[in-house]
Amino acid sequence: MPILDILDYAGIAVFAATGALSASRKQLDIIGYVFLACVTAIGGGTMRDVVLGATPVFWVASPIYLLISAAVAIVLFFTAHLFESRYRVLVWLDAIGMAAYCVMGAAKGFAATGSLTVALVTGALTATFGGVLRDLLAGEPSVLLRPEIYVTAALTGSFVFVLSSWVGLPQSAASVLGFLSAFAVRGGALYYGWQLPRGKALPGRDPDDVL
């Protein structure tokens, strides 16, 4: 099986698991598990395909993605309570899914347009949008608003993949390098608390003031 297909299915399964874990944290019923798992798993790829004009979107053309997501959700409905810290498992699984999906998104964007800029955008979009929807629906703090580096990790993986492909590396090697780069940046952010510099409020102004 080609490496991109492996990353595709792995990203679907892992992101579905993060959606199901969010449902577990909210103590939803099994339908809630399946719904959050599917939205998380297909959200980023759906937005990518819409932006690229690739219709029907990937899960309509191949419903196996929905079946994988639903199967993962059902398994976690019966097993999620066994994890000591569902949130810790969620954020690390999310890092794996993000790393896999940024490569997939970048590959599809680059293949469709040949543009490095578009590939970076589609890579980041594919890797992050499903997580944003998951957090919004579950009432969790958005991954985009957490202090640790997130989108930057997706951009890094997308850039490494496209650059490696451009210089002539085999697709398998470029995919692995892109995945490892994204996961290293996100994993370092989770473990060491890496953050980008933040904007500063004007002197004497409370950042929470709304004018």
CORFEN-V293851 format. One record per pair of residues at least 24 apart in sequence whose ideal C-beta (glycine too) atoms are under 8 Angstrom apart, sorted by the first residue. I is the first residue (numbers start at 0). J is the second residue. Records with the same first field share a line. If there is no record, write none. Layout:
I=J  J
This chain:
1=170  171
2=170  171  174  175
3=102  103  106  170  174
6=99  100  102  103  174  178
7=99  103
8=67
9=95  96  99
10=40  96  99  100  103
11=40  41  64  67  68
12=40  67  68  71
13=92  93  95  96  99
14=39  40  43  93  96  100  129  130  133
15=39  40  67  68  71  72
16=71  75  92
17=89  92  93  96  130  133
18=68  72  129  133
19=71  72  75  76  79
20=75  79  82  85  86  88  89  92
21=89  133  134  137  139
22=72  76  137
23=75  76  79  80  85
24=85  86  89  137  139
25=137  138
29=72  73  76
32=72  73  75  76
33=68  69  72  73
35=72  133  136  137
36=68  69  71  72  75
37=65  68  69  72
38=129  132  133  136
39=68  129  130  132  133
40=64  67  68  71  129
41=65  68  129
42=128  129  131  132  133
43=100  104  124  125  126  127  128  129  130
44=100  103  104  125  129
46=124  125  128
47=104  107  108  121  124  125  128
50=120  121  124
51=107  108  111  112  121
53=107  111
90=189
91=186  189
93=130  142
94=152  182  185  186  189
95=182
96=126  129  130
97=126  127  130  149  152  153  156  181  182  185
98=126  152  156  177  178  179  181  182  185
99=178
100=125  126  129  153
101=125  126  152  153  154  156  157  160  177  181
102=156  157  160  174  177  178  181
104=157
105=156  157  158  160  161  177
106=160  164  170  174
109=161  164
115=158  161  165
118=157  161
119=154  157  158  161
121=157
122=153  154  156  157  160  161
123=150  153  154  157
126=153  156  157  181
127=153
146=192  194
147=185  188  189  192  193  194
148=184  185  187  188  193  194  195
149=185  188
151=184  195
152=181  182  184  185  188
153=181
155=180  181  184
156=180  181  182  184
157=181
